[in-house]
């Protein structure tokens, strides 16, 4: 039988996640967070290419920072995502009451007002803070929620992650062919959440003063459905404490189409939030890859 490195890594990643879940299952929330931060620091030291990508992205976004400041912010970024990962792994072990007690909730009136219009609600969030807690909380409250998610590269990991996501009742829509599922949910006056901040080449939008390749789909879906578009995020604010915040309706900025204007407004909102919580953004992602390939940077 031929050696298949991809299959081996897939199985190894799945096994590591299962072991992590079992090891952390009975530990207090603060211990889970501390272990996650240690994991983040370990990965930061070990993953040279990822560390270099974070530092390169920070140089684009924050040219005014010194190198020492970027190195410190890079470390804190890895700590944050290590903490979020371990918390996510054991999230199904926590009761609805435990999740609710750890959250300060702001802006829920925006959901109620949007749903009252009867055309569904598109929630544009991003890879900032602890977005998995956002969906868990909304599902715990009984809102009909679908999330559009990119499948993980490893099949075993993808299955485990989606089982945790769907555990509270959240419907997971695969990103590759999401339009039909999204429109169906919106027509049923449900909530649909999309993390719309990853690299694409559909349209280029200013992001930290530089053009970034961006998906246009969320803007087109909002235009076609007539739904209300809200932004929201869940930020880590202290030991085992989070703030879940929903902002008011997102109004398109001037653009060639309403869909483009909506994505311009989304990126302006996102940049403002990243500047408040820079260590909680996914700088590990190559956000400006398409722009570099097009010679725009």
C-alpha positions as CSV (number, residue, x, y, z in Angstrom):
1,X,0.0,0.0,0.0
2,X,1.5,3.3,-1.0
3,X,2.4,5.9,1.7
4,X,-0.1,8.8,1.6
5,X,1.2,11.7,3.6
6,X,-2.0,13.7,3.3
7,X,-4.1,10.8,4.7
8,X,-1.6,10.3,7.6
9,X,-1.7,14.0,8.5
10,X,-5.5,13.9,8.4
11,X,-5.7,11.0,10.8
12,X,-3.0,12.5,13.1
13,X,-4.8,15.9,13.3
14,X,-8.1,14.2,14.1
15,X,-6.5,12.1,16.8
16,X,-4.8,15.1,18.3
17,X,-8.1,16.9,18.5
18,X,-9.9,14.0,20.1
19,X,-7.1,13.6,22.7
20,X,-7.3,17.4,23.3
21,X,-11.0,17.2,23.9
22,X,-10.7,14.3,26.4
23,X,-7.7,15.9,28.2
24,X,-9.5,19.3,28.6
25,X,-13.0,18.0,29.2
26,X,-13.1,18.2,33.0
27,X,-10.7,21.1,33.5
28,X,-12.0,24.5,34.8
29,X,-12.5,27.3,32.1
30,X,-9.4,29.3,33.3
31,X,-7.2,26.2,33.0
32,X,-8.5,25.6,29.5
33,X,-7.6,29.2,28.6
34,X,-4.2,29.0,30.1
35,X,-3.4,25.7,28.3
36,X,-4.6,27.3,25.0
37,X,-2.3,30.3,25.5
38,X,0.6,28.0,26.1
39,X,-0.3,26.0,23.0
40,X,-0.4,29.3,21.0
41,X,3.1,30.3,22.2
42,X,4.4,26.8,21.3
43,X,2.9,27.0,17.7
44,X,4.3,30.5,17.4
45,X,7.9,29.2,18.0
46,X,7.4,26.1,15.9
47,X,5.5,27.4,12.8
48,X,8.1,29.7,11.2
49,X,6.1,30.3,8.0
50,X,2.9,31.2,9.9
51,X,4.9,33.5,12.2
52,X,6.5,35.2,9.2
53,X,3.0,35.6,7.5
54,X,1.7,37.3,10.7
55,X,4.6,39.7,10.8
56,X,4.3,40.5,7.1
57,X,0.6,41.2,7.5
58,X,1.3,43.4,10.5
59,X,3.9,45.4,8.6
60,X,1.2,46.1,5.9
61,X,-1.5,47.0,8.4
62,X,0.6,48.9,11.0
63,X,3.6,50.5,9.3
64,X,3.9,52.9,12.2
65,X,4.7,50.1,14.6
66,X,8.3,49.2,15.5
67,X,9.6,45.7,14.8
68,X,9.6,44.9,18.5
69,X,5.9,45.9,18.8
70,X,5.0,43.7,15.9
71,X,6.8,40.7,17.4
72,X,4.9,41.2,20.6
73,X,1.6,41.5,18.8
74,X,2.4,38.4,16.8
75,X,3.0,36.4,20.0
76,X,-0.3,37.7,21.5
77,X,-2.1,36.8,18.3
78,X,-1.0,33.2,18.6
79,X,-1.9,33.1,22.3
80,X,-5.4,34.3,21.4
81,X,-6.1,31.7,18.8
82,X,-4.6,29.0,21.0
83,X,-7.0,30.1,23.8
84,X,-10.0,30.2,21.4
85,X,-9.1,26.7,20.0
86,X,-9.0,25.0,23.4
87,X,-12.2,26.8,24.5
88,X,-13.9,25.6,21.3
89,X,-12.9,22.0,21.8
90,X,-14.7,21.8,25.1
91,X,-17.6,24.0,24.3
92,X,-20.1,21.2,24.2
93,X,-19.2,20.3,27.7
94,X,-20.6,23.6,28.9
95,X,-24.2,24.3,29.6
96,X,-26.2,27.1,28.1
97,X,-26.2,28.8,31.5
98,X,-22.4,28.6,31.7
99,X,-22.0,30.1,28.2
100,X,-24.5,32.9,29.0
101,X,-22.9,33.8,32.3
102,X,-19.5,34.3,30.6
103,X,-21.0,36.8,28.1
104,X,-21.8,40.5,28.2
105,X,-24.4,40.9,25.5
106,X,-24.9,44.2,23.7
107,X,-27.3,45.1,20.8
108,X,-29.8,42.2,20.7
109,X,-32.5,44.7,19.9
110,X,-31.0,44.9,16.4
111,X,-31.8,41.2,15.8
112,X,-35.4,41.7,16.9
113,X,-35.9,44.8,14.8
114,X,-34.4,43.1,11.7
115,X,-36.4,39.9,12.1
116,X,-39.6,41.9,12.5
117,X,-39.2,43.0,8.8
118,X,-39.7,39.4,7.7
119,X,-36.9,39.2,5.1
120,X,-34.2,37.4,7.1
121,X,-31.0,38.7,8.6
122,X,-27.5,38.4,7.1
123,X,-24.8,38.7,9.8
124,X,-21.4,39.7,8.5
125,X,-18.8,38.9,11.0
126,X,-15.1,38.1,10.6
127,X,-12.2,36.1,11.9
128,X,-11.8,38.3,14.9
129,X,-12.4,37.4,18.6
130,X,-14.1,34.1,19.3
131,X,-16.7,33.9,16.5
132,X,-17.7,30.3,17.5
133,X,-19.1,31.6,20.7
134,X,-21.3,34.0,18.8
135,X,-23.1,31.2,16.9
136,X,-23.3,29.1,20.1
137,X,-25.0,31.9,22.0
138,X,-27.5,32.7,19.2
139,X,-28.4,29.1,18.9
140,X,-28.8,28.7,22.6
141,X,-31.2,31.6,22.6
142,X,-33.4,29.7,20.1
143,X,-32.7,31.8,17.0
144,X,-32.8,29.8,13.7
145,X,-29.2,30.2,12.6
146,X,-27.1,29.0,9.7
147,X,-23.4,29.6,9.4
148,X,-21.5,29.5,6.1
149,X,-18.2,27.7,6.8
150,X,-15.2,26.7,4.7
151,X,-14.5,23.0,5.0
152,X,-11.2,22.2,6.7
153,X,-8.4,20.6,4.6
154,X,-8.5,17.5,6.8
155,X,-11.7,15.4,6.5
156,X,-11.5,14.1,10.1
157,X,-10.9,17.7,11.5
158,X,-13.7,19.0,9.4
159,X,-16.2,16.4,10.7
160,X,-15.2,17.1,14.3
161,X,-15.4,20.9,13.9
162,X,-18.8,20.8,12.3
163,X,-20.1,18.4,14.9
164,X,-19.2,20.9,17.6
165,X,-20.6,23.8,15.6
166,X,-23.9,22.0,15.0
167,X,-24.2,20.7,18.5
168,X,-26.3,23.6,19.8
169,X,-28.6,23.4,16.8
170,X,-26.7,25.6,14.4
171,X,-27.1,24.7,10.7
172,X,-23.7,24.6,8.8
173,X,-23.7,25.5,5.1
174,X,-20.6,24.5,3.2
175,X,-19.0,27.7,1.6
176,X,-18.4,26.1,-1.8
177,X,-22.1,26.1,-2.9
178,X,-23.7,28.3,-0.3
179,X,-25.9,30.7,-2.3
180,X,-29.0,28.4,-2.5
181,X,-28.9,27.5,1.2
182,X,-28.4,31.1,2.2
183,X,-31.3,32.4,0.1
184,X,-33.5,29.7,1.4
185,X,-32.8,30.5,5.0
186,X,-33.2,34.3,4.4
187,X,-36.6,33.7,2.7
188,X,-37.6,31.7,5.8
189,X,-36.8,34.9,7.9
190,X,-33.8,33.2,9.6
191,X,-30.3,34.4,10.6
192,X,-27.3,33.6,8.3
193,X,-23.8,34.4,9.5
194,X,-20.9,34.7,7.1
195,X,-17.2,35.4,7.9
196,X,-16.5,37.5,4.8
197,X,-12.9,38.6,5.4
198,X,-10.8,36.0,3.7
199,X,-8.7,36.4,0.5
200,X,-10.5,36.2,-2.9
201,X,-10.1,37.8,-6.3
202,X,-13.7,38.8,-7.1
203,X,-13.2,42.4,-6.2
204,X,-10.5,44.5,-4.6
205,X,-11.5,46.7,-1.5
206,X,-9.3,49.1,0.5
207,X,-8.3,47.4,3.7
208,X,-5.8,49.2,6.0
209,X,-5.1,51.5,3.0
210,X,-4.1,48.7,0.7
211,X,-6.3,46.8,-1.9
212,X,-7.4,43.4,-0.6
213,X,-9.0,40.7,-2.7
214,X,-12.5,40.2,-1.4
215,X,-15.6,38.1,-1.9
216,X,-18.5,40.0,-3.4
217,X,-21.1,37.3,-2.8
218,X,-22.5,38.6,0.6
219,X,-23.3,41.9,-1.0
220,X,-25.0,40.3,-4.0
221,X,-27.0,38.0,-1.7
222,X,-28.2,40.9,0.4
223,X,-29.1,42.9,-2.7
224,X,-31.1,39.9,-4.2
225,X,-32.9,39.0,-1.0
226,X,-33.7,42.4,0.5
227,X,-32.6,41.2,3.9
228,X,-31.2,43.4,6.7
229,X,-27.5,43.2,7.1
230,X,-26.0,43.4,10.5
231,X,-22.4,43.2,11.8
232,X,-21.4,41.4,15.0
233,X,-18.5,39.9,16.9
234,X,-17.6,38.2,20.2
235,X,-14.5,39.7,21.9
236,X,-12.4,38.2,24.7
237,X,-12.4,40.9,27.4
238,X,-10.7,39.1,30.4
239,X,-10.2,35.7,32.1
240,X,-13.1,33.5,30.7
241,X,-15.1,36.6,29.9
242,X,-16.5,37.7,26.5
243,X,-18.5,40.5,25.0
244,X,-21.0,39.6,22.3
245,X,-22.0,42.7,20.4
246,X,-24.4,43.2,17.5
247,X,-24.1,46.6,15.6
248,X,-26.9,48.4,13.8
249,X,-27.8,47.8,10.2
250,X,-24.9,48.1,7.8
251,X,-25.5,50.9,5.2
252,X,-23.7,50.6,1.9
253,X,-21.0,53.1,1.0
254,X,-20.8,54.6,-2.5
255,X,-19.8,51.9,-5.0
256,X,-20.5,50.8,-8.5
257,X,-23.3,48.5,-7.1
258,X,-25.1,48.2,-3.9
259,X,-23.3,44.9,-3.3
260,X,-19.9,46.5,-3.7
261,X,-21.0,49.4,-1.5
262,X,-22.0,46.9,1.2
263,X,-18.6,45.2,1.1
264,X,-16.8,48.6,1.3
265,X,-18.9,49.4,4.4
266,X,-18.1,46.0,5.9
267,X,-14.4,46.4,5.5
268,X,-14.5,49.9,7.0
269,X,-16.3,48.5,10.0
270,X,-14.0,45.5,10.3
271,X,-10.8,47.7,10.2
272,X,-12.2,49.9,13.0
273,X,-12.7,46.8,15.1
274,X,-9.3,45.3,14.4
275,X,-7.7,48.5,15.4
276,X,-9.4,48.1,18.8
277,X,-8.5,44.5,19.2
278,X,-5.5,43.8,16.9
279,X,-4.3,40.7,18.8
280,X,-7.6,39.0,18.2
281,X,-7.6,39.1,14.4
282,X,-6.5,36.2,12.2
283,X,-3.3,37.6,10.9
284,X,-2.2,34.1,10.1
285,X,-4.3,34.2,6.9
286,X,-2.6,35.6,3.8
287,X,-5.2,38.4,3.3
288,X,-3.3,40.3,0.6
289,X,-2.3,37.2,-1.5
290,X,-4.4,38.1,-4.6
291,X,-3.4,41.7,-4.4
292,X,0.3,40.7,-4.6
293,X,-0.4,38.4,-7.5
294,X,-2.1,41.2,-9.4
295,X,0.8,43.6,-8.7
296,X,-1.4,45.8,-6.6
297,X,1.0,45.9,-3.6
